Amino acid sequence: MEDQTLKLYENIKKLVQYGIDTGLTPECERIYTTNLLLDLMRENSYEDVACDLSDIVLEDVLHDLLDEACARGIIEDDITSRDLFDTKLMNALLPRPAQVQQTFREQYEISPEAATAYYYKFSQDSDYIRRYRIKKDQKWTVDTAYGTLDITINLSKPEKDPKAIAAARNSAASSYPKCQLCMENEGYAGRADHPARENHRIIPITINDSDWGFQYSPYVYYNEHCIVFNGEHTPMKIERNTFVKLFDFIKLFPHYFLGSNADLPIVGGSILSHDHFQGGHYTFAMAKAPVIRSFTVKGYEDVTAGIVKWPLSVIRLQCADESRIIDLADHILRTWRGYTDPDAFIFAETDGQPHNTITPIARKRGDLYELDLTLRNNITTEEHPLGVYHPHAALHHIKKENIGLIEVMGLAVLPARLKGELELLKEYILEGKDIRSNDSIEKHADWVDEFLPNYPEINASNIGEILQQEVGKVFCQVLEDAGVYKCTPEGMEAFERFTNTL
C-alpha cells in the first residue's frame, strides 16, 4: 500500500480520535464518522493503522488532509478552497444542531455560566473558532488617563487569495444567506465569497418576545466574544426596544455584557443591514471608568445618572429595576436625536440627514442593572470628509476605520498591515534609515519624528515596547476624536448643557 494512503488513514484516525477526545463525537460513532471522512476524501478502503494518538494537533491533521485533498484533485490549493473543505471535514465529527441545543439547555439548568462555558468550548473544538489563527493576533495594553486600553492587531482573518477573488467574481451571484448574520448560515457549505458554516451551531433564544440567535464570533477579539442576532434579516435600529432586548439578554446571561453598534453610517458597525448585538465575558476599560459628574433627571430620581470619565461622551445609568433604566434611556435617546448645539458643533441634522445616535452597552453590576449610553454624531465637513467625530486624518496611518462598539469600550482592533509596518519601522529607527524613502511606511514618518525625541535611549531591547506604547497613545487620540464632547472644561460645560435639557 502506498505511503500516502497509509498517511491518509492515519490522519482520518487522528481526526476521529480528536472528535472523541473533545466530546464532539461519541465513541459509538467512531466507525460512522470514519466512513463520512473516507467519503469526503473519495477513498473506498480503510485500514486501522497504528499511530500515536496521545498528542493530536488539529491544525496539523487538517493541514495534511487538505494537502491530500489537493493532491487528489478534490479541491484547488488556495486558502478559500481549503477553508471550505476543512469545515466540511470538521462537520463530520459534530452533533446535529438539536443535540447542541439540548446540551446547552441541560447546562443552563446548572447555571448560565455552565451553558456558555460548554458552548464556547464547543465553538472552539469544532474549529468554528480557529484557535490556531486567533493565537496569531498581537495583543498588548497601554495605560492612559482613562484607564488601561487593550490594543490588538487582527491577524486571524485569512487574506483573500487572488484566485478565490476571481472565482467569486465569475460565479453566479447569490443572495443566500442574505448576510453572514442570518440563521440560514447554520450548516451552509459556503462558496468563494461566503465562508463555510457547516461546523456552525446556533443557540436559539427569545428576547423582546421574538426569535433571536446566540453564537460566538469566529474572530474572537476578547473572551467569549458573542453575537446575538435577530432571527429575521432586518436593519439595525436604535430605539426603545433596543434597550429592552439588551436587558432581556442580560437577564438570561447576567455574567455577560451586551452592546449595540450605532445605527448610522460612519459611527455604526460594519453590518447595519442585520439587527444584532455583541457581548461577552470580559470587562473593558470603559466599564471600569468612574463617573465624574452625577446628575438627576426629573421624574427619574430613582435612577442614578452620571457622566463617565472616558474619551467618548458616555452617560451611565444604574437602577435595580431595569424597566426604569429603559424608560430613561428612551427619553435620553429621543432628546439626543433632536438636539442641536451650534457652539459645540453638534447638529441633529443637516439637509434632512440625521446625525445623532447612540452606542448603548448593558451589564449587571452586583444587584444593579447598568446601561452606558455613548453619544455619537456622524456629521462630515470639508476638513473632515470621513467624519468630524471620527479618527482625524493625522491618525489614519494607524486607524482609519469606523469606531464601532468594541473600540468605543476601549479595545483597538487594528488592521493586519500594521504588523509588517511596525517590524519595518523597528529596523529603520534602529539603523537610522530614512523612513520617508520606503513607500509602505512613509505614512508613519511624521508620527515617528514626533515621539522619538521623548526617548533618550532607543535600542533593540526597547524599540518594540516603545512602538506598542506609541500605537496605544494614537488609539487613545482616536477615541478622543470620536467624542462629541471633549474632556476639557469647555467640553464638560457643553455636555452639561445637554444633560440639563433632560
N, C-alpha and C positions, 0 to 999 in steps of 0.2 A: 504493500500500500504506500502511496506517495506521502512524503513528509508533510506536504501542505494539507492533505486530507486529515492526517492524524492531528495536525495542529488545529484544524477546524473543529474536530471532535473534542479536543481538549478545551478550546475556548467556549464551545457550547456548554460543556460540562461545568466549566467555571462560572459561566453566566447564570446557569440554573442554580448552582450552589449559592451564588451571591443572592439570588432571589429567596432561597430558603433561609439563609443566614440572617437576612434583614427582615424576614417575616412577610415579604411581598408574596411569596409563593409557598403554599403548604407542601409539606413533604409528600403527601399523597398525589400531588400533581407533577412530580418530578418527570415522569415519562411523558405525560401530556405536553408539558412545557418544552421538553427536549424536542418533541415532534413538531411543535409550532415553529421552533427556531430552525430545525432542519428544512422545513418547507420554505421559510423566508430565504434561507441560504441556497435553495434549489439543490439540496443534497438528499438522495434517496436512501442512503445507508447510514449506519451508525455503529460505532464500537465504543464500549465503555473503557476508555483508555486510562491508564494510571497516571495521575498528575498530582502536584502539590496543591491542596485546596485550603491551606492554612492562612494564606495572606493574599486574598484576591483583591486586586486593584481594578476597580470598574473601568476607569479610563483606559487602562492598558488592554483589557479584554475587548472592549468595544473597538478600540483602535485596530486591533488585529482582525476582528470580524469585518470591519469596514474595509480594510485592505483586501481581504479575501473576496468581499462582495464586488470590489472594483476589479480585481483580477478575473472574476467570473463574468464580468460584464453586466452584473445586476444593477449597478449604479455607476454614474460618472464620478470621477475622482475630483470633486470640488467640495468646499465647506458646506454649501447648502444641501447638496445631494447626500452627503454623509450625515448631516444633522437630521434630515428627513428619515433616513434609513435607520439610524441608531435609535430613534424614537420608536420606530416600528418594532425593532428588536426588544426594546425595554417593555413595550406593551404586552409582549408575550408572557412576561413574568407577573403582570399585575392583576389584582382582583377587579371585577366589574364595578361600575360606579355605585350600584346599590349596596354592595358589600362594604365599600369605603364609608358610605353614608351611615350604614348600620353601626360600624365600629366607632365612628365619630360620636353617634348618639349614645352608645354604651359608655364611652369615655366621658361624655358630657355629664352623664348621671353621677360619675365620680366627682368631677369638677370641670368648670370651663377651661382651667389650666391644663388638665389632663387631656382634654379633647384637642386643644390647639397644639400641645406637645406631640401628640400622636400624629396629627395631620401634617405638622411641619416636618417631622422626621420622614413621614411617608413621601412628602413632596420632594425631599432631597434624595431619599433612597431610590425613588422611581426615576431619578435623573431629570425630572421636570425642572428642578433647580440643579444646575450642573455645578456641583461643589468645586470641581477642579478648575472651572473657569472663574467662579467667584473669588477663589484664592488669589487670582492674578490681580484683582483690584488693589490699587495702592490706597492706603488709609493712614491718616495721621490727625493730630489735633493741634489747635493753636489757641492760646489764651488771649482773650480780648477784654475790653472794658465791659462787654455784655455777657461774659462767661466763656466757657471753653467750646469753640466751634469744631465740628467734625469736617474734615476735608477728605474727599475721595476722588480718585481718577478711575473712571469706569472702563475696565478692560475686558469685562465678561461678555459683552455683546460681540459676536464674531463679525469680522469685517465681511462685507458682501463680496463674493467672488465675481470678477467681471463676466465669466461665463454664465453665472446664475442670473446676473442682471440682464444679460442679453436674452436668456431663456425666458425670463419673466416678461420682457418687452414683446417677445414673439408669441407668447402663449395667449390663448383667448382670455379676455378679461372676465373676472368672476367677482360677484358681489356676495359670495357665500364663503364663510360667515361675513356679515356686514363689516365687522371690525374685530380686533383682537380681544375685545372685552365681551363679546357675545357668548351666550350659553352654548351656541352651536359649535364653539371651538372644542368642546369636550369630545375627545376621540377622533378629531379631524386629522386626516393624514398629512395635510399641509401641501404646499406647492412652492414653486420658486420664489413667489412674492408673499408667501404667508407661512409662518412657522408651523411645524408639525405639532399636534397636540394630542397624539394617541395615548401618551402617558399622563394626560391631564385628567384630574378628577375634581369636580366642583362640589362644594357643600352647599345645599340649598338652605336658605334662612328666610325668615319673614321679618321685614321691617316696614313700618308705616302701613301695615295690613296689605303688603304686596310682596310678590316673589322676587327675591334677590339671590345672588350667588356670592359665596365666600371662597377665596382662593389665596394662594401666595404669589408674589411676584417672582417670575423666573430669574429676575436680575435683582438679587437681594441687596438693597442699599443699606439696610440696618437689620437688627434682629427681628425675625418673624414679620418681615415686611409683607403685609397682606393687602389685598384689593377686594373691595366689596362693591358689587356692580348690579345694576338694575337688570332684571330678567328680560326687560324689553329694551330694544335699541332706541333710546330716547335721549335727546340732548341734555347736557349739563345745565342746571339752572339753580342759582342760589335764591332760595325763598324760605318761607316759614317751614315748609315741610322738610327742607334740608336739615334743619336743627332737630326736628322730630326724628328723622332717620338716624342721625348721628347718635342721639341718646338711646334710641331703640337698640342700636348695636352695642353701645356701652353697657346697657343693662344686661345684654346677653353675655358679653365678654368684658367684665369690669377691670380686668388686668391689662387691657389694650387701650390705646388711644385711637381715635379715628378723626380724620380731617378731610376737607374737600378743597380741590383747586378752585380758584375763582372761575366765573363763567363768561369772562370776556377775553378776546384775543390780547396778546402781549403779557397780561398779568395772569392768564389762565393756564391750564395744563395742556399737555400735548394731544390729548384725545377729548375734545369738547363735544364730540358727536354722541358719546355714550355716558350717561349719568353713572358716576362711580365715585368711590372714596378710597383713600389709602390710610392704612393704620398699622398697628403692630405692637410688639412688646419691647418698647425702647423709650428711654427718657431723653428727649432732646434738650439742648441748651435753653431753648425758648421756654420749656416747661419749668426749668429751674430758675428762670429770671424772676426777680421780685417785682411787686407792684410798687411804683414810686409815688403815685398820686391817686388817692382814693376819691371817689365822688358818689353821690347818691342820685338816683333818678326818681322823680316824684311818682308815686304810685307803685314803685318797686323797691320800697325801703328794705324789704326782706332779702333782696339780692345784693350781695357785696359786689361793687364795681370799682375798677381802677385801671390806670394806665400802666402798662408794663415797661420796665427798663429794657428796651430792645430796639435795634436799629430800624426795624419796621414799626409801623404805628399800630399798636395792639391794645385792645380793651379786653380785660379779663373779668368774667362774671362767675360768681360762685353762689351756690344755694343747695340746701338738702333736697329741695323739690325741683326736679329738672323742668317741670312744666312752667315754672316761674322764669327760669332762665330762657326758655324757648320764647315766652311772651316778650321779654325784654329784648332778646336778640332780634326778634322780628321788628320791634319798634326801632332799634338802632339801625338795622338794615334799611328799613323804609326811609328813615331820616337821612341816612348817608346817601342813598340813591339820588335823592333830590337836593343834596347840599352843595352850595357854591360859596367859596370864599376867595374872591379875586386876589386879596392881599397875600394869601398863602398859595396862590396859583392852583386852586382846586376848582374845577368846573364840572358840574354834574353832567353837562352835555355841551357839545358844540356841533352846530349844523345838523341837529337831530340825532347825533350819535351819543349814546350814553357812555359815561366814563367811570362812574363809581360802582364798586362792587366790594365783596368781602371774601377773604380766605378764612374759613372757620375750622377750629380744631377742638374736639371734645375729649374729655377724660374724666375719670373718677379719682378724687383725691381724698382718701380716708372715707368719711361718711358724706362728703360733699361732691356734688357734680360741678364740673368746671368747663367753661367754654371760653376759648380765646378767639376774638374777632379781629382779624388783621385787615385794616382798611386799605383798599387798593384803588388805584386810578390809572387808566391806560391812555391818557392824553398824549399826543405827539406834537412836536413843533419842528420848525426848520432846523433848529440847532440840535434837537434830539428826535430824529425821524423814527427811531425804534421805540421811543417812549421816554417821557420826562422822568417817570418813576421806574426806571429800567437801568441795568448796568450802562454807565456812560461810556462813550467811545474810547476813552483813555484806558478802560479796563477790559476791552474786548479781546485783547491778546491772551487773557486768562479765561474770561467768561463773557460770552455774548448772548447765550441762550436765555429764554424766559426764566424768571424766578417763580417757580411753582411751589406747591405745598411743602415739599421736602426741604428746599432751600430756605423757605420762609422760617422753618423751625430751627435752622442752624446747621444744616448738613449740605455741604457743597458737593454737587455731582458734576465733576469737571470732565471735559472731553478727553478721549484717549490720546489725541495728538500730543497732549502735554507731557506724557511720559518720555517720548523721544526728544521733545524740545528741551525739557529740563536736563536730560542727560547731556545734550549738546552744549547747553549753557554752562554746565559744570566745567566741561572741557575748555570752552572759550574763556571763561573767567579765570580759571587756574593758570592757563597758558598765556593770558593777556592778549588773546586774539581779538580781532575786530568783529564784534557781533553783527554789525551792520553789513558785513561782507557776505553773510550767509542768508539766503532768501528765507529759509524755514524758521529762523529765529530773529531776524531783523526787527520784527514787531515788538520784541521784548527789550530792545536796546535802551529806550528812554527809561523804562522801569528799572533796569539794572543800574544805569547811571545814577538814578535817584537813591537807591538803597545801599549801593556799595560803600559810599563814604561812612556809613554808620558802623562799619565793621573794620576795626583797625587791623585785624589779622584774619585772613581767609586762606584756608589750606584744604587739602584733600579730605581731612577728617571732619571738617565742619561745614563744608560747602553744601552738602546735601540737606543738612538741618536748616541752614540759612535760607536756602531756596524754598523749603517747605514752609517755614515761618512767614516768609515774604508773600508766598502764594496765599496763605491764610489771611494775611492782612488785606490783600486785594479783595478776597471774598467778603471780608467784613465791610470794606468800602462798597462792594456790590450791594450788600444788604442795606447799607445807609442810603445808597442811590434809590433803592426801591421804596424807601419810607416816604410816605406823603407828608408827614410832619417830621422835621429833622430834630435830632437830640441836642437842641440848642435852646437858650431861653426864649427866643422868638418862636421856634418850632413848638415848644411846650405851651406857649401862650396861645398859639393858633389851635393846637389840639384841644385846649380847654374851651376855646370859643365853640368848638363843635360839641363837646360833652355838655356844655351849658345849654345847648339847644334841645337836649333830650328830655 
